[in-house]
Amino acid sequence: MARERTFLIELGCEELPPGALAPLAEALASGLKKGLDDAEMQYGDVHAYATPRRLAVSIERLSTQQPDREIEKLGPAVKAAFKDGAPTKAAEGFARSCGVEVADLDQLETDKGLRLAYRHKETGQSTLELMPSIAKAAVMALPVPKNMRWGASRIEFSRPVHWLVMMHGDDVIPGRILELDAGRTTYGHRFHAPDALELASADEYLATLETRGKVLADMSRRRQDVIAQVQREAEALGATAVIDDELVTEVSGLVEWPVALAGRFDERFLEVPQECLVSSMKANQKYFHLLDAQGNLVPAFITISNIESRDPSQVIEGNQRVIRPRLADAAFFFETDRRSTLASRVDALESVVFQQKLGSLADKSRRLQAVAQSIAGAVESDVEHAKRAALLAKCDLVTEMVLEFPELQGIMGAYYARFDGEPEPVAKAIYQQYLPRFAGDDIPDEPTGIALALADRLDTLTGIFGIGQRPSGTKDPFALRRAAISVLSILVRGGYNLDLRELLTEAAAQHANLPNAASVVEDVLEYMLDRFRTWAQEDGMAVETYQAVRARPVTRPFDFERRLKAVHAFTHRDEARALAAANKRVANILSKQEGSISSEVDQALLENDAERALFDAIERTRLEAKPHIQAGRYSDALDVLAGLKTPVDTFFDQVMVMAEDEKVRNNRLALLAALQTQFLEIADISLLPQG
């Protein structure tokens, strides 16, 4: 058996964009694995590493030799390969393509008859021979977001490249990629260890970089180190650090040797809303902010440096000096904004385009007022509060603070509304209009906020669909998928049993001259209800469960969700498959009949015990299930309907539906229609798995 050793490739370069590190490293690992799999090489665990100045992959237990392979090529049929015992041109051509004589070919029985075949054993190549081409293909296939050239070279990559390491165990694999010759020389930290480092073997890569090069090449290890250091610094200050995952990822992508340092800023800045200060610290300086035991912002920050300074106080002072004017800017924006009320900014929205065909933000605000006012009563919101919140909803978009920090939209609007003396439900709604912002986020918990959040999304959905710009593939510039899911989340999680068609009709009516006005409501309705498919699958439901509910004209999302859960629970009952199959059989029988079929059964025409028993069972379950269905207790209703299994099975075993007597036949069809109607009150269970 071929010996196994660790493989290593490292590509050294200028500083890469922090957001590109993980995707590029994982892509390099995937490319290498594909190449090895195609070559049928044996290998163990694969590890992707990255720092701002390097991409690397190590592969454990990579065999030193590709296994030998049995090669088999099929040629023409034997009947066509020989004529009068002599090889034809077809046989000679096949032998020539294989590099042998016709006499060296075998004959192989296949499903298409006896054919000529060529079999031989291909000796596997060594890893040293294979890896240069596999590695080069993997590097050249990297999804580099934006290529560049440097110097006189014609090669392109995300950043200029400077060194290439490629080893198998303690051997260098000769190869050339991006005009770099592979070797065993790597480089450590740009400042702490700038000299060349020779790797004795691939297994020493991480340890050599850490101990001699002051580089933590493992991305996961570097992230953990950043978090641990930030928490230690925060504890030393008696505070709690807010560990933002995106910020951790970004700073981990900016450093090779993280060193956390704590600094402070003037307490006078705490007069500014803390969200403004936090946005400034995160966006401009990549600082972690701190909270006290009461959740209030502490006038301190933690920064991640890329050097272990001999005089940390100098680094801290430099950071404090840099953050001071940034926070002063935030304070200036805040004070400037407070000189004007939100209401005084309404006219400024006239000059801000929401979408060219849908008008300005002022136009959107007018539409929001009408829709929010319409929804208000249904969610128990004060109508005047809803109108006022809709009028002011977008006013903070023209403030200095939000123009500088767009992520503060809604947040600053709520602050300014409170400073202006607006009612608290109005201020809270201005913030909550953007909830939920992502999967799992909170939904609005204030009725006025619910009315405004729904109105905002419904206006956008009907408007953008109405001008023919619905999402396609991965393109969704107006985030309509998120808007649709947000509406569903608010209605379902909030327990509001509102009719989506009615809501969309009201929203669409506020738009003037929509090109697709005639179809927009149904188009958006279909699009939104289709979101339940992914929703159901994420909750572990079979796609057939979604299809069974989707087949019914259910336009209330809260009701749709209740049906989904009930049908999902029903599928785990022993009776489910049999009843699904029976309903499928019923649907097939009824679909083949011409004209409409009544579900009114004439008891006098019931000829045998099986059909009378089914009729009695249908009547009994209808009466028992009706109050459950009316109250939306669909699980309870399906529990009742599950009792139909035995009489349904007996009916199909003993009764011929298509009797010769027309009246008897039609009466039995009516009985089946009544059975089908029972289940269709909840879902089309004929679409569920059967058996």
N, C-alpha and C positions, 0 to 999 in steps of 0.2 A: 504494500500500500504506500502511496506517495506520502511524503512527509508534509506536515502542516505547519505553517508559520504565519505570523501577523503581517498583513500588507498595510502600507501607509502611503498616502499621497497628501502632499501639502502644497498649496499654491499661495505664494506670498505676494502681496500687492500693496498699493497705497490704500488709505482708509476707505472702506466700503460704507455705503449708506447703512445706518443701523437697522432699518426695517428690512433690508435685503439679506442680512446675515443668515437667519434661520432658513428662509426659503431656498437660498443658493446652496447652503450646506446640505440640506435634505435632498435637493435635486441632484447634487453631485453623488450622494450616497445611492439614490435610486438609479441613476445612470450606470453606476458601477455594478450594482446588483443585477440590472438587466443584462449587461454585457456578460457577466459571469454565468448567469442562468442560461443565456443563449449558447454559451460555450460548454454548458453542462459541468461547470466547475463546482467542487465541493468547498463550502466555507461556513464559518460560524457567524457570530453576532457582528453587526455592522454599526459603527459609531460615527456620527457626524459632528464635527467641531468647527467653530468659527470664532474669530475675533475681528476687530476692525481691519487688521492687516493680514488676515489669512483665512483660507478655507481648507479644511482637511477632513479626511475620512480614514478610519482604520478598520480593517476587516480581520477578525480573528480566525485562526485555523484555516487559512486559505491554502489549499493543496499546492504542492510544488509542480504538479503535473496534471494536465488535462487527461481524463480517462480515455482509453482507447474506445473507438466507436465502430460498431458494425454498420457499414454503409450498404444500403440496398436500393438499387435503381431498377424500375420496371421498364421493359421495352415493348416492342410490338407483339401482337399475338403470334403464337407459334405457326398458326396456319398462314399468316401473312409473311412470316420470317423465312420460310423455305418453300421452294417450288421444285418439285421433282428431286427432293433431297439436297438441293443446292441453296445456299443462303441468298436471299433477295437483297436488293439495295437497302431496304428497311433494316434488315438484320445487320448488314455491314456498316450502315451509318450509325446504328446504336452502339455496335462494338467499338467503332472508331471514337465515338463521343466518350466512351468509358476508358479508352486507351488500351484496349485488349483486342485479341482475335475473337472471331465468332465462336471458335471451339472452346474458348475459356468461359463462355456464358452459361448460366444455369437456366433451367426451365422451372417455372413456379406456377402452381395452381392458384388462381385467384377467383373472386366472385364473378369476374368477367371472362373466365376461361383460362387456358394454359398460355402463359406469356414468357417471353425471354426475360431474364433477370441478371443483374450483375451484383455480386456480393463480394465485399472485401473488408478487411479490418483496417481502419485508419488510426495510425498511432497518434496519441494525443500530444499536443505541443506542451512545452514547459511554460510555467507561469512567467518566466522572464521573457519568453517570446510573445505570449498572449497579451500581457497587461499594457504595454505601450499603446496599442491600438484601442483597447477597451477604455483606458483612462482618457485618451485623447477624445474619443467619441463622447464620453460623459462630460468632459469640460466644454467641448464645443457646443453641446446641447443645453448648456445652462440657460435658464430663463432670465438673462441679464436685462433689467428694465430699460437701460439706455447705454449703448456702447459708446466708446470713445477711442480715439487714436492718440498716440503720443510719439514725440520725436520724429524720426524719419521712417519709423516702422509703419507697415500697412496693416498690421494685425489690429483687432478690435477686442476690447473687453470693458467691463464696467469701470475699472480703474487700471492704471499702469501696473504691470506685473514685474516682479523682480527676482523671484527664485522659485524653484520647483524641487520638491523632495518626492522621490518615489522609491520605496524600499520593500523588500520581502524578507522578513527576518532581519539578518544583518547584511544582506546583499542589496546593492543599488540596482534598480531595474533601469537599464539604459533606455532612454526615450526622449522625445522632443515635443513639447507642447507650448503653443503661443511663443515660439522662438526661444524657449528656455530649455536648456539641457538638464535632465534630471540628475540629482545627486543626493547627498546625505546632509547637506548644509542648510540649516534653518537659522532664523534670527529671532532674538528675544524682544523685549520691550524697547521701543524706540529710544528712550532716554536712560532707563536703568541698565539695560544690557544690549547695547547696539552692536556688539561684535558678533561675528559668526559663531554658531554652535554646531558642532559635529555630532550627529546621532550615531551611536554605536549600533543600535538596532531599532526597528520599528516599535518594539515594545516599550522603549524608553521615552517615547515622544512626549507624553503629558508630563512625566516627572522631570525630564530635562528642561522643558519650557518653564515649569513652575519653580524649580529650585535654582536653576542657573539663568533663566531668561526673564523672570518676573512676569510671566504670562500665564493666565488661567485660560487655557484654550477650550475647555469644556463649557459650553454655553449654560447648561443647567447648573453646573457647579458655580459659575460666575454669578448667575441670578441669585442663587441661595446665599452666596457670600455678600452680595449687595444688600439683600433683605436683612440678613443677620447683623451686618454692620450698622445699618440704618436704625434698627431696633435698639442696638446697644447704645448708640449715641442719644437716641430719644430717651431711653431709661435714665441715662446719666443726667438729663435735664429735667427729669421728673415728668415727662410728657409721653404722649403716644404718637408714634409716627403713622400717618395715613399711607398705607402701602398700595399705591395705584399700580395695577398690573401692567398697563401700557407704559407707564413711566419707568417701571423696573426694566421692561424689555428694551426701552429706548436707551436708558443710561448703560445697561449691560452691553449694548451694542456700540457704545462710544468709548469703552475702556477695555484695557487688557489686564490691568492690575488695579482693581477698585479699592479706593480708600475713602471712607466716609468721614466727613468733617462737618461740624455743627457751627453755624453762625447765627447772628441776631440782627434784627432790624428795629427801627424806632417804634416805640409803643404808640406814638401818635397816629401811625398808619392804621391801627386797629379801629379807628373811627370809620374807616371805609368798610363796606360789607365784605366779609371774609372771602366770599366767592371771587371777588375782584382781585384780591391779593393772591389767592391760591392760583387763579388763572394766570396771573402775571408771573408768579414764581415757576409754575410748571411749564408754561408755553415758552417763556423767554430764557429761563435759566436751568430748567430741568431739576428744580429743587423739590424735595419732599417737605410737606408742611406738617406741623405738629399741633396737637390738640391737648387741652388740659382735661382734668377729670370731668368737667361739666360739658365737654364738647366744644369749648371755645378755642379759637385760634390763638396759639402762643406766638409771641413776637420772635420767632426763631425759625431756622430752616436747616436742612441737612443736604449737603451737596456731595456728589460722588466725583472724586478727583481721580485722574489717571496716573498720578505720581505719588510716591511716598516721600513727601518733602522732609528735608532735615529741619525745616522751620515751618511747621503747619500753620502757625499764627499768621504768617505772611499770606498764605493761600486763603485762609479764612478772611483776612482783612480785604484781600482783593475781591472776594465774592461779596462781602458786605458792601464794598464800595460800588460794585456793579449793580446790586439789587436796589440800592437806595433810589436812584433816579427812575427805575422801573416802577417802584411802588409810588413814587411821587407822581408819575404820569397817571397811574390808576386813581390816585386821590384827586388829581386835577380833573380827570374825566368825570369823576363822581360829582365833584362840586359844580362843575360846569353844567352837567345834566340837570342837577337839582334846581337850577335857576328857571327852568321851564317845566310846566306840568306836562303830564302825558297827554291830557286833553288838548293842550295847545299845539301838539305835534300832529294832530289828525290831518291837517291840511298838507303837511309835508309828505304824507303817504301818497298823495296824488302824483308825485313826480317819481315814485319808485315803482318800477315795472315788476309785477308778479310773474306774468307770462305774456308775451306779446299779443297773443290772440285772446287772452282772458283779462287783460287790463292791468290796472295798477293795484298796489296794496290797498289803496282806498276803496277800489271796487270790490276787492276781496272782503274788506271789513264790512261793507254794506251788505254783502251776501251773507256773511257770518251772522250779522245781527238778525236777519230774517230767519235763518235756519236755527240758530241757538234759541231764539225766542220760541220757535215752533217746538223744539225738543224740551224746553224748560219744564213745561207742565208734566210731561211724561216721566221726568226724573226728579220731580218735586223741587225744582229750583224756582227761585223768585224770578219772574219774567223780566222785571226791570234790571235786576242784577245781571241776568244773562245778556240783555241788550247792551248794557254799559260795558261789561267785560269784552264783548265782541267788538265794540267800538274802539276800545283801547288796546286790544290784544296785540296788535302789530306795531304799536307806537314806539316801543323800545328799540325797534330795529333801526331807527334813525337817531338814536342817542350815540354820543361819543364812545361810551363804554362798550356797547355792543358792536359798534363799527370796528373797534380795536380787538374785542374778544367775542366773536360770534357765538361761541359756546355758552355765553351768558344770556342769550335771548330767553325771555320768559322770567328768568331769575331776576334780572334787573328791572323788568317791567313790574314785577310784584313789589320790589323794594320801592320804586318810584311811586307806585299807586298808593302804598301805605303813607309815604311822605306827603302825598297830595291830599290825604284824607279820604280816599275812596273807601267804600265799604269793604270789610275784610273778605267776604265771599268773592268780590270782584278782583281784589289783589291776588287772592289764592288761585282763582281761575286763570289769571294771566300766566302764572307759573305752570299750572297743571294742564294747560292746553297741549303741552308737548309730551305728556305722559300717555302711555309708556314709550320710552325712547329706544328700548331694545328688549329682546326676549328676556322675560323674567323680571322686568322692571315693574315698579309700582304703577297702578292705574289711578286716575283721579279719585279722591275719596270725598270730594265736595260736589254737591249737585250742579252748581254753576260751572265748575271746572269740567264736569262730565259733559254738560251741554255744549260747552265751547270746544272741548277736545273732539267730540263727535262731529260737530259742525265743520271744524277746520279740515278734518280728513275727508269728510263727505264732499265738501266743496272742491277740494283738490282732485279727488277721484273722478267725480262727474265732469269737472272741467277738462282735465287732461284726456280722459277717454272721449269726451265730447268733441275734441279737436283732432281725434284720430291718432293720439300718441301713446297708446297703451304699451306696457312693457313687452319686449320681445327678447327671447333668449336670456342672456345675462345683462342686457341693457335695461336699466330702470332709472333714468336720470332724475325722476321726480320722486323716487322712493315710494312708488305706489304699492308695492308688495308690503312694505312695512306699514304704510297707512292702512291698508286693508286689514292686516293682522291686528293692528292697534284697535281698530273699530270693533273687531270680533272679540278681542280680549276685554275691552271695556264692557261690552254688552254681556258676555258670558261670565266673566269673573265678578262683574258688578251685579249680576242677577237681574238685568233689565230685559224683559221679554218684549222688546220693541221689534216692529216689522221692518226689515231692512229695505224692502221695496218701497214702503211709504217714506222712509227717511231719504232714500235716494231720489225719489220723485220730488220731494220738497227741495232738496239741494239742487237738482238739475233745473228746477223751475226758476231759480234765481239767476241763471246764466242767460245772457242774451245772445241769440244768433249762433248757437252751437251747430256746427256742420252735421254732427251725428245725433242731433236732438231726439230723433224718433226712436233710436235704438239704445241710447246711452244708459238708461236705467237698467234695462235687461242685461246689457253687456257688463256693466259694473257688478250687478247682482250675481251673475254667473261667475265672474272672476273672483269675487269675494267668497262665495260659497265653496269654490274650488280650493280655497286655502285650507278648508277643513281636512282635505285629504292628507296633507303633510302633518297637520296638527294631530289627526287620528293616529297616523303611523308613528309619530314621535311618542305617543302615549301607549304604544304597544298593541294597537288595534290592527286587525287585518284590513287590507284595502277593500275586501268584500263588505266589511261592516260599513265603511264610508259609503260605498256604492249603494247599499241597501237603503240607507237614509237619504242619500242624494237623489234617489229615484223618485222620491215623493216631493210634492210642492211645498217644502218647508222653507219659509223665508224669515223666520225669527231665529237668529243665531243661538240665543239662550235655549230655545226649544230644540234646536238642531243638536246641540251638545248633549242635552238630556237624552235624546233618542239614541245618539251614538253610544253613550255609556250603557244604556239599557240593552241595546242590541249586542254590544260587546259582551256583556254579562250573560246574555241569552245563549251566545255561541258556545259557552262552556257547559251548557246543560246537555244531558244525554239525549233529550228529545229534539235538540236543535237541528241536527243533520237530517233526521227523518222528516221533520216538518218542512225544512227547506226544500228537500227533494219533492215532497208532496205538493208544495206550493209551486215549484217549478213545473210539475206535471199538470197542475191545474191551469197555470198560465199558458202552457202550450196548448192544452185542449181548448181553452176559451179563445185563444188568439186565432184558432182555425175556423171559428164560427163566423158566419156572415151576419151582419146586423148587430144590434145591441142585445145584450142578454140581461134579463131581469134577475134581480136577486130575491124577488118575492117567491117564496116556495108555497105550493099548494099541498097541504098535508095529506089531502085525500088521494093524491097521486103517488105517495110514498108506498112502494110495494113490499119491501122486506124490512126485516129488523135492522140491518146494517145502516140503511139510509135513514130510517126513523131515528136510530140512535145518534147518527151524526147530526141530524136536524136538531134534536133535543140538546145535544152538546153545544152546538153553535148558538142556540138561543140562550142557553144557560150562561155560557162564557161571555156572550155579548152583554148581558145584563150585569155580570160581575165585573167585566173589564171597563165598561163605560165610565164609571166615576173615576177610575184610576187614570184613564186616558184624558178625561176632561181636566183633571188636576195635574197632568204632566207627570204622573207616577208611572212611567212606561215600563220600568222593571217589574212593578207589581202586575201591570196589565199582561206582560209577556209570561209571567209566572202562571197566570190564569189560563192564557191561551195554550201554554205547554200541555195542559190537560186534554187538548184535542188530539194528541198523537194516537192514542189507542183507537178511538172511533174513526179517525181518518184512515189508519192502516186497515182496519176491518172493512171499511167502505170499499177501498180499492181492491181488497182481496176478494170480496163477495159480490160486488155490484158492477155491471157493465153500463158505463155511462151512456154510450151511444146506442141506446135501445132502439128497436125498430119502431115502436110506437112514438110518434112525434111529440105528443103531450108528455109522456113519461121522460123522453129524452130531454126535452126543454126544461122539465121540472128538475131533473138531475143536474143539468147545466146551471140552473138557478141556484141549486144547493151549493155547487162548487163556487159560484160567484159570491155567494154569501160568506163562504169560508174564506175566500181570498180577501174580501172586503174587511173581514175581522183583522187580519194581519196588516193590510195596507193602511189601516188607521195609524200605524206606528212606522212601518218600514216595509220595503219589498224584500221579504226574507227569502224569496226564491233565488235571490242573487248571492246568498250565503253559501259557504262550502257545503256540499251534500254528500250523502252516503248512508 
